[in-house]
Amino acid sequence: MKAFLFGWNPHKFEWAGLEADIEKLKTTGELIDNWSVASHKTVRPGDRAYVVRLGVEPKGIFASGYIASEPYLASRKGRIYHRINIAFDVLLNPEKERILTFDILKTGNLAGQTWSPQASGISIRPHLADEVEGVWLDFLGEHPKFGVI
C-alpha cells in the first residue's frame, strides 16, 4: 500500500468547519474533502492518506483516510494546483484532542521520514508505510474516542 502525507497549517488555511466535519464523519461515516497533492504523478485512488498539522502546536497527524479520486487541476487564489479527494476515516480536533505528535513520529525508523513537508501530498517512504499505519492504529487504540485508556 502506498501512503501520502498531506499538510494543514492553520496559519495559512482556517478550517472553519472542523467541528461540523468531525460530527458529520461521526454520524454518517462519510467525509470527503479535497487537498493539494505534490505527488500527483504517483498518487492513486485507494492509497492511504494522513494529514499532519503544521505551523502551530500540537504538530502531528490528526486525520487519515484513503485517496478517493484521480488527481485533477483546480484553481485557488489565482493559482492552479493538482488536487485529490480524501475519504476520511479519522478526523480529530488538535485543539481539543490528543493527536499523534512529532515526538513519536520522529523516533526509530520513522525518523527517516519528513513529517513537516514543504508541499502537501508527499509520498511516505514505501518501507515506512506499514509502520506508520501500525503506529497510527496503536495511537487510536489508546485514544479515548477510539479505544480504551
PyMOL commands that set and color helices and strands:
alter all, ss='L'
color gray80, all
select helices_A, chain A and resi 18-28+102-105+108-112+126-142
alter helices_A, ss='H'
color red, helices_A
select strands_A, chain A and resi 3-8+32-36+48-53+60-67+72-76+79-91+100-101+122-123
alter strands_A, ss='S'
color yellow, strands_A
deselect
rebuild
show_as cartoon
